[in-house]
Amino acid sequence: MINNRKKNYAVSIVLTCLVVSSFCKVTAQESSKKEITISKDLKWSERMALSIMKRDPKAWQIDNNEKPKWDYKLGLVAMSFQELYKKTKNPVYENYVKDYGETVINSSGEIMNYKLEDYN
């Protein structure tokens, strides 16, 4: 009876691992479908921007941030993407900036975790 329990337990563990790993594989396949391709024919400014977007799908992830935040560096990168959009009219750059803004700025115009008195 104890051997049957051990067998059932082992089989349950193996099946659970298989199911979990299959979900991970599906997720990885879905994310690779959205992968950005970078043409060698593009200007270096666009190649650099697309490389940032490929590495960090959300602007707040730049510098390996684990959660959304605002800081000077991210704001500067966002401004650079805006300037690139003005030159290229490629909406992918504008959308990258808009997504960042909508993530760190609430509907009242307040910046997440930003206290004016800490900086002025």
Secondary structure per residue as TSV (DSSP state, phi and psi in degrees):
chain	resnum	aa	ss	phi	psi
A	1	M	-	360.0	-40.7
A	2	I	H	-67.1	-38.2
A	3	N	H	-62.9	-39.3
A	4	N	H	-64.0	-40.1
A	5	R	H	-63.1	-43.8
A	6	K	H	-63.2	-41.5
A	7	K	H	-63.2	-47.1
A	8	N	H	-61.8	-40.8
A	9	Y	H	-63.4	-45.7
A	10	A	H	-63.3	-43.3
A	11	V	H	-63.2	-41.6
A	12	S	H	-61.8	-43.0
A	13	I	H	-63.0	-46.4
A	14	V	H	-62.2	-45.6
A	15	L	H	-63.2	-41.4
A	16	T	H	-61.4	-44.5
A	17	C	H	-61.9	-41.0
A	18	L	H	-63.2	-44.4
A	19	V	H	-63.7	-46.7
A	20	V	H	-62.3	-44.3
A	21	S	H	-66.8	-31.5
A	22	S	H	-68.5	-35.4
A	23	F	H	-65.5	-40.0
A	24	C	H	-62.5	-40.3
A	25	K	H	-65.1	-42.2
A	26	V	H	-62.2	-44.0
A	27	T	H	-62.0	-43.1
A	28	A	H	-63.8	-39.0
A	29	Q	H	-66.4	-40.6
A	30	E	H	-65.0	-40.7
A	31	S	H	-70.1	-30.6
A	32	S	H	-72.4	-22.2
A	33	K	H	-66.1	-30.6
A	34	K	T	-88.5	5.7
A	35	E	-	-60.9	140.1
A	36	I	-	-85.0	132.1
A	37	T	-	-102.8	139.7
A	38	I	-	-115.1	112.4
A	39	S	-	-75.0	140.5
A	40	K	T	-74.0	-10.5
A	41	D	T	-83.5	-11.7
A	42	L	S	-75.4	158.6
A	43	K	-	-67.1	157.1
A	44	W	H	-60.9	-32.8
A	45	S	H	-61.4	-43.3
A	46	E	H	-72.5	-37.9
A	47	R	H	-62.0	-40.2
A	48	M	H	-65.6	-45.3
A	49	A	H	-61.7	-45.4
A	50	L	H	-65.9	-33.3
A	51	S	H	-66.8	-38.2
A	52	I	H	-63.8	-44.8
A	53	M	H	-65.6	-34.5
A	54	K	H	-68.3	-43.5
A	55	R	H	-72.2	-38.5
A	56	D	-	-128.3	88.3
A	57	P	S	-56.9	-26.2
A	58	K	S	-115.3	134.1
A	59	A	G	-58.1	-33.8
A	60	W	G	-68.0	-12.7
A	61	Q	G	-81.1	-9.6
A	62	I	G	-57.2	141.3
A	63	D	G	69.3	25.7
A	64	N	G	59.6	32.7
A	65	N	-	-65.3	138.2
A	66	E	S	-89.5	-18.9
A	67	K	S	-143.5	157.4
A	68	P	-	-59.7	141.3
A	69	K	-	-157.9	161.7
A	70	W	-	-109.5	137.5
A	71	D	-	-154.3	172.3
A	72	Y	H	-57.7	-47.3
A	73	K	H	-60.6	-46.1
A	74	L	H	-65.2	-37.0
A	75	G	H	-64.1	-39.1
A	76	L	H	-66.4	-42.2
A	77	V	H	-62.8	-43.8
A	78	A	H	-61.0	-41.8
A	79	M	H	-63.4	-38.2
A	80	S	H	-64.1	-39.2
A	81	F	H	-65.3	-37.1
A	82	Q	H	-62.9	-43.7
A	83	E	H	-63.6	-38.7
A	84	L	H	-65.4	-39.4
A	85	Y	H	-61.6	-42.1
A	86	K	H	-59.1	-35.6
A	87	K	H	-79.3	-38.6
A	88	T	H	-101.2	-23.8
A	89	K	-	61.9	20.4
A	90	N	-	-83.8	114.2
A	91	P	H	-64.0	-16.5
A	92	V	H	-62.7	-34.2
A	93	Y	H	-72.9	-42.4
A	94	E	H	-63.5	-42.0
A	95	N	H	-65.3	-34.9
A	96	Y	H	-61.6	-43.3
A	97	V	H	-70.3	-44.8
A	98	K	H	-59.9	-42.9
A	99	D	H	-60.9	-41.7
A	100	Y	H	-63.7	-47.3
A	101	G	H	-60.1	-44.1
A	102	E	H	-67.9	-23.4
A	103	T	H	-78.7	-40.8
A	104	V	H	-102.4	-7.0
A	105	I	B	-119.5	125.2
A	106	N	-	-82.8	178.4
A	107	S	T	-66.4	-17.3
A	108	S	T	-88.7	-2.4
A	109	G	S	87.3	9.6
A	110	E	-	-86.7	138.7
A	111	I	B	-87.2	131.5
A	112	M	T	-55.0	130.0
A	113	N	T	56.8	25.8
A	114	Y	-	-111.7	119.2
A	115	K	-	-110.5	114.5
A	116	L	H	-53.7	-40.6
A	117	E	H	-65.5	-21.0
A	118	D	H	-74.4	-19.3
A	119	Y	H	-116.0	-12.7
A	120	N	-	-127.9	360.0
